[in-house]
C-alpha cells in the first residue's frame, strides 16, 4: 500500500515530471560531455599548442577532470538547500549555471589570442560546469523517485538516467555532423564553438519545461513535519543535512561511492578515452570513433529503462551486480575489437560496453534514493554519487591516457577497469536490497534518532 505522500500521481502528471527531469538532465549532460569530446579532439591544440600531442591531450583531460573536482562542492551546496528548500528551485539554478558556463566556453579566446589566460578561463568555466552537475543529478532523480510509486520506481527513476546517453548522443551527434561537413581547419578555427553556443537555446527549452512541474509530495510532507517540529519548543533542533547524513547514513554513503566506481570509470573509458585510443593506437579517424560512440549511445538510451524495469522485478542489487561483473569481463574483448580498426568491431565494443554499463546506471537512481531519509535524501544521494566521481570518472580518461603513454598497451587500462568492477561488486554485495521501501518511511528526520519501522526491518533484508 502506498502512503498518502507516496501515492502515484495521475499518469499525465507523472509523464510531465519525468519529461522535465529527462530534458533537464539531457541538457546538463550534453554540456558536460561536449567538453569531454572537445577535450579529446581539439582543446589540446587550441589551449595547449606548445605541448606534444599526447601531452597536450593529457593537459586537456586535466581541465576535464577539474570539472569533477567541483562536483562534490555542488553536491554539498545543492544537497543542503535542496533538502531545506525543495528540489525544484535548485534544479532550475543548476540548469542556468551549466548552460551559462557552456555558452561562455563557446565565446572563449584561444591560446593564440590571449596566451596563458585561455586555459585559465577554460578551467574556471569547467569548474562552474562541475559545480552545477554536482547538484543536478540528485535533484533530478529525486523529483521522479519521490513522485512515483514503489512498484515501478526503478523504471520511472531510470528515465532521468537516460539523460546521460541522450546528452552524449546529442553532443557526439553535433560534433560528428560538424566534423563531417567542415574541414579540419574550419572545425579547429570556429566550428568547435557551434555546439557550445547551441547550449543557450537548449537551456531556454529546459527551463520552460522544468518550471512547469510541482515539488514532490514526499518532500512537501516532510517539510510540513519539520515546520511543526520547529514550532514545538520541546522538540530537538534540526541538524544540518550533511551532519545528519554522516551520522545516520554513513554506511549508505560508502555503498553509493563504491557502487559508482565501476559505473563511472567504465563509462568515461568507453565514451571519452576511446576517442583518443581509437585515433592514436588503432589508426581510426575522429569521424569513425565519434560515429561508433553515437551508435552505442543510442542503444544505451534504449536499454536503460528496460534495466530499470527489471530492477523492479528482481531487485536493484542483482541488476547492478550483473552490470559490474559484465563490464569487468568485457574490457579485454573491448580493446581487442577496437584494435582491429574495423568500424563494425568498434561499434560492437562500445555498444556492448554501454549496455552492460546501463545495468548499473539504470537502477542507480532508485537504489540511491531509497537509501536515505527525505530531509537528507538530496544531500545523501548527491554526496555518495559525486564524491565518488572525484576518484572515479574525474581521473579515468587521464589515468587511461597516462597508462597508454607509459606502456603503449591496452592491458593496464583493462586491468584498471576490472579493479574498479571488483570494488563495485564488494560495495553492492554488502548493501541491503531497497526496492520495497516506502520513501516516506526511510530512516530518521533531521531532528530525530534512527527508528526503523517494522516494515523497514522486514523488507530491507
Residue pairs with C-beta under 8 A, 6 or more apart in sequence:
2 8
2 149
2 150
2 438
3 438
3 440
3 441
4 217
4 221
5 217
5 218
5 220
5 221
5 439
5 440
6 146
6 149
6 150
6 217
6 218
6 438
6 439
6 440
7 149
7 217
8 14
8 147
8 148
8 149
9 17
9 147
9 217
13 147
14 147
14 148
14 156
16 212
16 213
17 143
17 144
17 147
17 213
17 214
18 144
18 156
18 159
18 160
19 209
20 143
20 209
20 210
20 212
20 213
21 91
21 140
21 141
21 143
21 144
21 159
21 160
21 163
22 159
22 160
22 162
22 163
22 166
23 163
23 205
23 206
23 209
23 210
24 91
24 95
24 136
24 140
24 163
24 206
24 209
24 210
25 136
25 137
25 140
25 160
25 161
25 163
25 164
25 166
25 167
26 162
26 163
26 166
26 167
26 170
26 206
27 95
27 98
27 99
27 163
27 167
27 199
27 202
27 203
27 205
27 206
28 94
28 95
28 98
28 132
28 133
28 136
28 163
28 167
29 133
29 163
29 164
29 166
29 167
29 168
29 171
30 166
30 167
30 168
30 170
30 171
30 199
30 202
31 98
31 99
31 101
31 102
31 129
31 167
31 199
32 67
32 98
32 129
32 133
32 167
33 164
33 167
33 168
33 171
33 172
33 271
33 272
34 102
34 171
34 174
34 175
34 195
34 196
34 199
35 64
35 67
35 102
35 105
35 126
35 129
36 64
36 268
36 271
36 272
36 397
37 171
37 172
37 175
37 272
37 275
37 290
38 175
38 192
38 195
38 196
39 57
39 60
39 61
39 63
39 64
39 272
39 397
40 57
40 60
40 61
40 272
40 273
40 275
40 276
40 397
41 175
41 179
41 192
41 275
41 286
42 187
42 188
42 192
43 60
43 63
43 122
44 51
44 53
44 56
44 57
44 59
44 60
45 56
45 188
46 110
46 111
46 112
46 118
46 188
46 192
47 59
47 60
47 63
47 110
47 111
47 118
47 119
47 122
48 55
48 56
48 59
48 60
48 111
48 119
49 56
49 111
49 112
51 59
54 280
54 401
54 405
57 276
57 401
58 398
58 401
58 402
58 405
59 119
61 272
61 397
61 398
61 401
62 398
63 119
63 122
63 123
63 126
64 126
64 272
64 397
64 398
65 394
65 395
65 397
65 398
66 123
66 126
66 127
66 130
67 126
67 127
67 129
67 130
67 133
67 394
68 130
68 389
68 390
68 393
68 394
68 395
69 127
69 130
69 390
69 394
70 126
70 127
70 128
70 129
70 130
70 131
70 134
71 130
71 131
71 133
71 134
71 386
71 389
71 390
71 394
72 134
72 383
72 386
72 387
72 389
72 390
73 131
73 134
74 94
74 130
74 131
74 132
74 133
74 134
74 135
74 136
74 382
74 386
75 134
75 135
75 138
75 379
75 382
75 383
75 385
75 386
75 387
76 242
76 379
76 382
76 383
77 131
77 135
78 90
78 93
78 94
78 134
78 135
78 136
78 138
78 139
78 378
78 382
79 135
79 138
79 241
79 242
79 378
79 379
79 380
79 381
79 382
79 383
80 240
80 241
80 242
80 379
81 89
81 90
82 90
82 135
82 138
82 139
82 142
82 378
82 379
82 382
83 241
83 375
83 376
83 377
83 378
83 379
83 446
84 241
86 215
86 219
86 223
87 139
87 142
87 143
87 146
87 215
87 216
87 219
87 378
88 139
88 143
88 210
88 213
88 214
88 215
90 135
90 139
90 378
91 136
91 139
91 140
91 143
91 210
92 207
92 210
92 211
93 135
94 132
94 133
94 135
94 136
94 139
95 132
95 136
95 203
95 206
95 207
95 210
96 203
96 207
97 128
97 131
97 132
98 128
98 129
98 132
98 133
98 136
98 203
99 199
99 200
99 202
99 203
99 206
100 128
100 203
101 125
101 126
101 128
101 129
101 132
102 125
102 129
102 196
102 199
103 196
103 197
103 199
103 200
103 203
104 125
105 122
105 125
105 196
106 193
106 194
106 195
106 196
106 197
106 199
107 193
107 197
108 118
108 121
108 122
108 125
109 117
109 118
109 121
110 118
111 118
111 119
114 121
134 382
134 386
135 382
137 381
137 382
137 385
137 386
138 377
138 378
138 379
138 381
138 382
138 385
138 386
139 378
139 382
140 160
140 163
141 157
141 160
141 161
141 365
141 366
141 368
141 369
141 381
142 216
142 219
142 369
142 377
142 378
142 381
143 160
143 213
143 216
144 156
144 157
144 159
144 160
144 365
145 153
145 156
145 157
145 365
145 366
145 369
145 370
145 439
146 216
146 217
146 218
146 219
146 369
146 374
146 377
146 439
147 156
147 216
147 217
147 218
148 156
148 157
150 435
150 436
150 437
150 438
150 439
151 312
152 309
152 312
153 312
153 366
153 369
153 370
153 435
154 308
154 309
154 310
154 311
154 312
154 316
154 362
154 363
154 366
154 435
155 305
155 308
155 309
155 312
156 308
157 308
157 365
157 366
157 369
158 304
158 305
158 307
158 308
158 309
158 311
158 362
158 363
158 365
158 366
159 304
159 305
159 308
160 365
161 304
161 308
161 361
161 362
161 364
161 365
162 301
162 304
162 305
164 267
164 361
165 297
165 298
165 300
165 301
165 304
165 354
165 358
166 297
166 301
168 271
168 293
168 297
168 300
169 294
169 297
169 298
169 301
171 195
172 290
172 293
172 294
172 297
173 294
174 194
174 195
174 198
175 195
175 290
176 287
176 290
176 291
176 294
178 187
178 191
178 192
178 194
178 195
179 187
179 191
179 286
179 287
179 290
180 287
182 191
218 374
218 439
218 440
219 374
221 374
221 440
222 374
222 375
222 440
222 445
223 375
225 445
226 238
226 375
226 445
226 446
226 447
229 235
229 236
229 238
229 445
229 447
230 238
235 447
236 447
236 448
237 447
238 375
238 445
238 446
238 447
239 247
239 446
239 447
240 446
241 375
241 376
241 378
241 379
241 380
241 446
242 379
242 383
244 373
244 375
244 376
244 379
244 444
244 446
245 253
245 372
245 376
245 379
245 380
245 383
246 253
248 373
248 376
248 443
248 444
248 450
249 371
249 372
249 373
249 376
249 380
249 443
252 371
252 372
252 380
252 384
252 431
253 380
253 383
253 384
253 387
254 384
254 427
255 371
255 384
255 427
255 428
255 430
255 431
256 368
256 371
256 380
256 381
256 383
256 384
256 385
256 388
257 384
257 387
257 388
257 427
258 388
258 423
258 424
258 426
258 427
258 428
259 320
259 360
259 364
259 367
259 388
259 424
259 427
259 428
259 431
260 364
260 384
260 385
260 388
260 389
260 392
260 424
261 388
261 391
261 392
261 420
261 423
261 424
261 427
262 323
262 324
262 327
262 328
262 360
262 417
262 420
262 421
262 423
262 424
262 425
263 323
263 324
263 357
263 360
263 361
263 364
263 392
263 424
264 388
264 389
264 392
264 393
264 396
265 392
265 393
265 396
265 416
265 417
265 420
266 327
266 331
266 353
266 356
266 357
266 417
266 420
266 421
267 354
267 357
267 361
267 393
268 393
268 396
268 397
269 396
269 397
269 400
269 413
269 417
270 296
270 334
270 350
270 353
270 354
270 357
271 293
271 296
271 297
271 350
271 354
272 396
272 397
273 396
273 397
273 400
273 401
273 413
274 289
274 292
274 293
274 338
274 350
275 286
275 289
275 290
275 293
276 397
276 400
276 401
276 404
277 335
277 338
277 400
277 404
277 410
277 413
278 284
278 288
278 289
278 292
278 338
278 346
279 285
279 286
279 289
280 404
281 338
281 339
281 404
281 408
281 410
282 338
282 339
282 340
282 341
282 346
283 341
284 338
284 341
284 343
284 346
288 343
288 346
289 346
291 343
291 347
292 343
292 346
292 347
292 349
292 350
293 350
295 347
295 350
295 351
296 347
296 350
296 351
296 353
296 354
297 354
299 351
299 354
299 355
300 351
300 354
300 355
300 357
300 358
303 355
303 358
303 362
304 358
304 361
304 362
305 362
306 362
307 319
307 323
307 358
307 359
307 361
307 362
307 363
308 362
308 363
308 365
308 366
310 319
311 318
311 319
311 320
311 362
311 363
311 366
311 367
311 435
312 435
315 433
315 435
316 363
316 366
316 367
316 370
316 433
316 434
316 435
317 367
317 428
317 429
317 431
317 433
319 359
319 362
319 363
320 359
320 360
320 363
320 364
320 367
320 424
320 428
321 425
321 428
321 429
322 356
322 359
323 356
323 357
323 358
323 359
323 360
323 361
324 360
324 421
324 424
324 425
324 428
325 421
325 425
326 356
326 359
327 353
327 356
327 357
327 360
327 417
327 421
328 417
328 418
328 421
328 422
328 425
330 352
330 353
330 356
331 413
331 414
331 415
331 417
331 418
332 414
333 349
333 352
334 349
334 352
334 353
334 414
335 349
335 410
335 411
335 413
335 414
337 345
337 346
337 348
337 349
338 345
338 346
338 349
338 410
339 410
340 346
360 424
364 385
366 434
366 435
367 434
368 380
368 381
368 384
368 385
369 377
369 381
369 439
370 434
370 435
370 437
370 439
370 442
371 380
371 381
371 384
371 434
371 442
372 379
372 380
372 381
372 442
372 443
373 380
373 442
373 443
373 444
373 445
374 439
374 440
374 442
374 445
375 445
375 446
376 443
376 446
377 439
377 442
392 420
399 416
400 413
400 416
403 412
403 413
403 416
404 410
404 413
406 412
432 460
432 461
433 460
433 461
434 460
436 459
436 460
437 456
437 459
437 460
438 455
441 453
441 455
441 456
442 456
443 450
443 452
444 450
444 451
452 460
